[in-house]
Amino acid sequence: MRIFDRPQDHIFSVTKLLDHINSSLYTSKIDPGKWMFRGESNFDYTLKPSIGRLFGKEPFSSKEILLKFEKSSFNEFQVSSYNQLRESNLFILLAVAQHHGLKTRLLDWSFSALVALFFAVENESHFDTDGSFIAFQSQFPFNQHIQKSSSPFDMEEDYDFVFTPSLSRRIEAQQGIFQLFRDPTEEFSEASNLMKFRIPNSKKANIKRELEVLGISYKTIFPDLDGLCKTINYNKLQSQSIY
């Protein structure tokens, strides 16, 4: 991973992000559509799926215990959600579970740099912490390796990217794609075409307002009642409007 942490590389505005994209990212001959982005509210967070972050915490002192917990949770989701989803593809089910908050071996990315930037700055409880913007250039077809496997828990490759474009309105709005880990306890950091930029905490609120002007908000990222209510709360509190 290449870390851009000089002050002149910091992302302090949407314009600065676009400058980085034009100067650092889209300069190669590889299809620009192969770039994927992720935003983190804390610069120190590692690229590890949610289930892997439990490893080492009680009671998950061993991988065996952790993976049993993971499969048990997913099996319960699969059974309990059947009447709603009617879905038999395990990869799609895992993506749905991830999207609704189940701890899985998937990591969320977006094809949209602005969406990723939004997730780095949207959480106001982290406005006192520097965030990060991460870009990754994939050089292989999506869903390449999962075609060889019938289960997301039996991957032969270290990772794959699972693209499910019409899974839900949220995933479509967020232009989402999922990274599937063979070993969810391992951090993704060794790729040479992986870039990380710092977002100063003092700039988060301004960036969030800039994104709102550009149409990137809770209402558009979460096109449901949850997103609408978050947008109303944010706008009312920002304007200090009673009415």
C-alpha positions as CSV (number, residue, x, y, z in Angstrom):
1,M,0.0,0.0,0.0
2,R,1.2,3.5,-0.9
3,I,0.4,6.0,1.9
4,F,0.1,9.6,0.8
5,D,0.6,11.4,4.2
6,R,2.4,14.6,3.3
7,P,0.4,17.8,4.2
8,Q,0.2,18.7,0.5
9,D,-1.4,15.2,-0.2
10,H,-4.1,15.6,2.4
11,I,-7.7,15.7,1.2
12,F,-9.2,18.9,2.6
13,S,-11.9,19.4,0.0
14,V,-13.8,17.7,-2.7
15,T,-11.7,19.6,-5.2
16,K,-8.5,18.2,-3.7
17,L,-9.9,14.7,-4.1
18,L,-10.7,15.3,-7.7
19,D,-7.2,16.7,-8.2
20,H,-5.7,13.4,-6.8
21,I,-8.0,11.4,-9.0
22,N,-6.9,13.2,-12.1
23,S,-3.2,13.4,-11.3
24,S,-2.5,10.1,-9.4
25,L,-5.2,7.6,-10.3
26,Y,-6.4,8.1,-13.9
27,T,-2.9,8.4,-15.5
28,S,-2.4,4.7,-16.5
29,K,-3.8,2.9,-19.5
30,I,-5.9,0.6,-17.4
31,D,-9.7,1.0,-17.6
32,P,-10.7,3.8,-15.2
33,G,-13.7,1.7,-14.3
34,K,-11.4,-0.7,-12.6
35,W,-10.8,1.7,-9.7
36,M,-12.6,1.1,-6.5
37,F,-12.8,3.4,-3.4
38,R,-13.4,3.1,0.3
39,G,-13.7,5.8,3.0
40,E,-12.8,5.2,6.7
41,S,-13.7,7.6,9.5
42,N,-10.5,6.7,11.3
43,F,-7.1,6.9,9.5
44,D,-5.8,4.0,11.6
45,Y,-8.5,1.5,10.6
46,T,-7.2,-1.4,8.6
47,L,-8.7,-3.1,5.6
48,K,-10.2,-6.0,7.3
49,P,-13.8,-7.4,7.2
50,S,-16.1,-7.0,10.2
51,I,-15.9,-10.6,11.2
52,G,-12.1,-10.5,11.2
53,R,-12.1,-7.5,13.5
54,L,-13.5,-9.8,16.3
55,F,-10.5,-12.1,16.1
56,G,-8.5,-12.0,19.4
57,K,-11.4,-10.6,21.4
58,E,-13.2,-12.7,23.8
59,P,-14.6,-15.3,23.1
60,F,-12.9,-15.4,19.7
61,S,-9.4,-16.4,20.9
62,S,-8.9,-18.8,17.9
63,K,-9.8,-18.8,14.2
64,E,-11.7,-22.0,14.7
65,I,-14.1,-20.4,17.2
66,L,-14.4,-17.3,15.0
67,L,-15.2,-19.2,11.8
68,K,-17.8,-21.4,13.6
69,F,-19.5,-18.3,14.9
70,E,-19.4,-16.8,11.4
71,K,-21.0,-19.8,9.7
72,S,-23.5,-20.2,12.5
73,S,-24.6,-16.6,12.1
74,F,-24.8,-16.8,8.3
75,N,-26.8,-20.1,8.5
76,E,-29.3,-18.5,10.9
77,F,-29.6,-15.5,8.5
78,Q,-30.1,-17.9,5.5
79,V,-32.9,-19.8,7.2
80,S,-34.7,-16.8,8.8
81,S,-34.6,-14.6,5.7
82,Y,-35.8,-17.3,3.2
83,N,-39.4,-16.2,3.2
84,Q,-38.4,-12.6,2.4
85,L,-35.5,-13.2,-0.1
86,R,-36.2,-16.6,-1.7
87,E,-32.5,-16.6,-2.7
88,S,-30.3,-19.7,-2.9
89,N,-27.0,-18.2,-4.2
90,L,-24.8,-18.1,-1.1
91,F,-22.6,-15.3,-2.4
92,I,-25.6,-13.1,-3.0
93,L,-27.1,-14.0,0.4
94,L,-23.8,-13.1,2.1
95,A,-23.8,-9.7,0.3
96,V,-27.3,-9.0,1.5
97,A,-26.4,-10.0,5.0
98,Q,-23.3,-7.8,4.9
99,H,-25.4,-4.9,3.6
100,H,-27.8,-5.2,6.5
101,G,-25.2,-5.3,9.2
102,L,-24.3,-9.0,9.7
103,K,-20.6,-9.5,10.5
104,T,-19.2,-11.2,7.5
105,R,-16.0,-11.8,5.5
106,L,-17.0,-9.1,3.0
107,L,-15.5,-5.6,2.8
108,D,-17.5,-2.8,1.1
109,W,-16.0,-0.7,-1.7
110,S,-17.6,1.7,-4.2
111,F,-17.1,2.6,-7.8
112,S,-17.8,6.2,-6.8
113,A,-15.1,8.2,-5.2
114,L,-17.6,10.7,-3.9
115,V,-19.6,8.0,-2.2
116,A,-16.5,6.6,-0.5
117,L,-15.5,10.1,0.6
118,F,-19.0,10.5,2.1
119,F,-18.5,7.4,4.3
120,A,-15.2,8.9,5.5
121,V,-16.8,12.1,6.8
122,E,-20.4,11.3,7.5
123,N,-20.1,10.2,11.1
124,E,-20.0,13.3,13.3
125,S,-19.0,11.3,16.4
126,H,-15.6,10.9,14.6
127,F,-15.1,14.5,13.7
128,D,-12.2,14.6,16.1
129,T,-10.4,11.9,14.3
130,D,-8.6,12.0,10.9
131,G,-10.2,9.8,8.3
132,S,-8.8,8.1,5.2
133,F,-9.7,7.8,1.5
134,I,-8.5,4.5,-0.1
135,A,-8.3,3.7,-3.8
136,F,-7.6,0.3,-5.3
137,Q,-7.0,-0.6,-8.9
138,S,-8.3,-4.1,-9.8
139,Q,-6.7,-5.8,-12.8
140,F,-8.8,-8.9,-13.0
141,P,-12.5,-9.5,-13.8
142,F,-15.0,-9.3,-11.0
143,N,-16.5,-12.6,-9.8
144,Q,-13.6,-14.3,-11.4
145,H,-12.8,-16.9,-8.7
146,I,-16.2,-17.4,-7.1
147,Q,-17.3,-19.3,-10.2
148,K,-15.0,-22.0,-9.2
149,S,-16.5,-22.3,-5.7
150,S,-20.0,-23.2,-4.5
151,S,-19.5,-21.5,-1.2
152,P,-18.0,-18.2,0.0
153,F,-16.4,-20.1,2.8
154,D,-14.4,-22.4,0.5
155,M,-12.4,-19.9,-1.6
156,E,-9.1,-21.1,-3.2
157,E,-7.9,-17.5,-3.9
158,D,-6.9,-15.0,-1.2
159,Y,-9.7,-12.7,-2.2
160,D,-12.2,-11.9,-5.0
161,F,-14.5,-9.0,-5.8
162,V,-18.2,-9.8,-5.8
163,F,-20.2,-7.5,-8.1
164,T,-24.0,-7.7,-7.5
165,P,-25.4,-4.6,-9.4
166,S,-29.1,-5.1,-8.9
167,L,-29.1,-6.6,-5.4
168,S,-30.8,-3.6,-3.7
169,R,-31.6,0.1,-4.1
170,R,-28.9,0.9,-1.5
171,I,-26.2,-1.1,-3.2
172,E,-27.2,0.5,-6.5
173,A,-27.2,4.0,-5.0
174,Q,-23.8,3.4,-3.4
175,Q,-22.4,1.8,-6.6
176,G,-21.2,-0.9,-4.2
177,I,-19.0,-3.9,-4.7
178,F,-17.8,-6.4,-2.1
179,Q,-14.3,-7.8,-1.5
180,L,-14.5,-11.4,-0.3
181,F,-11.7,-12.7,1.9
182,R,-10.5,-16.3,2.1
183,D,-9.1,-15.5,5.5
184,P,-11.2,-12.8,7.1
185,T,-8.6,-12.3,9.9
186,E,-5.9,-11.1,7.4
187,E,-5.5,-7.4,6.6
188,F,-5.6,-6.4,2.9
189,S,-2.5,-4.1,2.5
190,E,0.1,-5.6,0.3
191,A,-1.2,-4.7,-3.1
192,S,1.0,-2.2,-5.0
193,N,-2.0,-0.6,-6.7
194,L,-3.5,0.4,-3.3
195,M,-3.4,4.0,-2.2
196,K,-4.3,5.7,1.0
197,F,-4.8,9.5,1.6
198,R,-5.4,11.3,4.9
199,I,-8.5,13.4,5.6
200,P,-7.8,15.9,8.4
201,N,-10.5,15.9,11.0
202,S,-10.8,19.7,10.9
203,K,-12.0,19.4,7.3
204,K,-14.6,16.7,7.7
205,A,-17.6,19.0,8.3
206,N,-16.8,21.2,5.3
207,I,-16.3,18.2,3.0
208,K,-19.7,16.8,4.2
209,R,-21.4,20.1,3.3
210,E,-19.7,20.2,-0.1
211,L,-20.9,16.6,-0.8
212,E,-24.4,17.6,0.2
213,V,-24.4,20.4,-2.4
214,L,-23.2,17.9,-5.0
215,G,-26.1,15.6,-4.2
216,I,-24.2,13.1,-2.1
217,S,-26.2,12.8,1.2
218,Y,-27.9,10.3,3.4
219,K,-31.0,10.6,1.3
220,T,-29.2,9.6,-1.9
221,I,-26.8,7.1,-0.4
222,F,-29.6,5.4,1.6
223,P,-32.7,5.8,-0.7
224,D,-35.2,4.7,2.0
225,L,-36.8,6.1,5.1
226,D,-33.6,5.7,7.1
227,G,-31.7,7.9,4.7
228,L,-34.5,10.4,4.6
229,C,-34.7,10.7,8.4
230,K,-30.9,11.1,8.7
231,T,-31.0,13.8,6.1
232,I,-33.7,15.7,8.0
233,N,-31.8,15.4,11.2
234,Y,-28.6,16.6,9.7
235,N,-30.2,19.6,7.8
236,K,-32.2,20.7,10.8
237,L,-29.3,20.6,13.2
238,Q,-27.0,22.3,10.7
239,S,-29.4,25.2,10.2
240,Q,-30.6,25.1,13.8
241,S,-34.1,25.4,12.4
242,I,-37.0,24.8,14.7
243,Y,-39.6,24.8,11.9
